[in-house]
Amino acid sequence: MPLETIEIETGDNPCATVLLLHGLGADGRDFVPIAQELDLSGVGPVRFVFPNAPEIPVTINGGYVMPAWYDILGVDLTAREDEQGLRASQAAIEALLEREKARGIPASRIVLAGFSQGCAVALMTGLRHAERLAGIVGLSGYLPLAALTPAERHGVNASTPVFLAHGRHDDVVPIVGAMASRAALQALGHPVEWHDYPMGHSVCEEEIVDLNQWLRRILAQA
């Protein structure tokens, strides 16, 4: 089934799309207020798309059913990964990317972003997408299926800008994991802009300002 989405357009006839994936247990409404703080008026009207993850049992939470992009099997997020769930979410986000292109937004004007679990899916999908995206944003997350990334990533997105941001005091996705993901991407030659902040597993005002500047820059170039 296609994912349900919330959409906000900053003006008529959008010329760019920011597709933003929420974290575990949240929904598409989670990042609407943050998107409303962004000022991208200099690059023209923008469509923000906030998909809702399907509701599935999550192992680490005792099998409780909640919105999730994939199952979390243990505290160590990369020791055992729900590859089937990750690939299902990748396919669902690919469908949304195709829908944006069908609505007149070329891949080169689409930014794929995510927080926590959403970050993992955004990185996984963006690096494998068959057309070059404007940019990929990963907030408070990590690179999933990292060992498979070199073989599966698509060459057209080798030079796509990547924005990674993380809290130094994150006790959900420890910053060491995010730093390992950054190193893996840099080792493959991906241009990564890294930011870290004195916060936990959340988003802060300084981060929004940095993201805003990055989005303005990469959408102006796209």
HURA-V107055 format. One record per helix or strand. SS is the DSSP state (H for helix, E for strand). FROM is the first residue (numbers start at 0). TO is the last residue. Records with the same first field share a line. If there is no record, write none. Layout:
SS: FROM-TO  FROM-TO
This chain:
E: 4-8  15-20  45-50  54-57  63-66  71-71  80-80  109-114  134-138  160-166  191-196
H: 27-36  40-42  58-60  82-101  106-108  116-127  145-151  154-156  174-186  204-220
